[in-house]
Amino acid sequence: MTDIALNESLGSSYAQARERLRNALENAGRTQDAAQLLAVSKTKPAAMIRQAWQLGQREFGENYLQEALEKQNELTDLEGIVWHFIGPLQSNKTRSVAEHFDWVHSVDRLKIAKRLSEQRPTHLSPLNICLQVNISREDSKAGVLPEELAELAKQVATLPNLRLRGLMAIPAPAEGIDAQRQPLAALREAFTALQSNLPDAPLDTLSMGMSDDLEAAVLEGATLVRLGTAIFGARQSA
């Protein structure tokens, strides 16, 4: 695929994704700046991230650490780019994440949060944290259980080099917008409760909604919606 064709394809899909978010916000009666796109760029080459940046995208989500670090190294000249780590996070990866990312969406244990705080370089601003909630109680999914969220949030909020910003969830797939809204509403309610219980924490972020449930997520108050294929297209075979 030529650079021109790639630019045209990405430009079209990115415009469609932004229009979809605009329509969802309008239909939900929310302002157009109430939610933004997080472009999930895992498995996509640095060249595509650069093109999305040229189109105005600034927030990018990566799942795989080594792949992300290689792309970051290629894209050091891009001003204003914001890197979100959204994949599972093991203890042996916390140092690199703490050193190279602006956000982490997948914190679900105090041990991981403490390591991120301890390993965050002092010359960088505090690391923005979303706690991942297993809102659908799936055995196969990571995330803190809803009944354990309040205690974890209270402890994470005290860590000196982190800023607890909000919650993230990946609900079980559901058919129809009403069914999709149920777990998202539960996450919103948990978020509202945290805001009341932790009034000094800068809680302003609900990371929820992907390609299949963007509209439901916006209706339930999402502030970051995570879109990958809708922006970058399907993964190309090698």
Secondary structure, 3 states (H helix, E strand, C coil): CCHHHHHHHHHHHHHHHHHHHHHHHHHCCCCCCCCEEEEECCCCCHHHHHHHHHCCCCEEEECCHHHHHHHHHHCCCCCCCEEEECCCCCHHHHHHHHHHCCEEEEECCHHHHHHHHHHCCCCCCCEEEEEEECCCCCCCCCCECHHHHHHHHHHHCCCCCEEEEEEECCCCCCCCHHHHHHHHHHHHHHHHHHHHHCCCCCCCEEECCCCCCHHHHHHCCCCEEEECHHHHCCCCCC
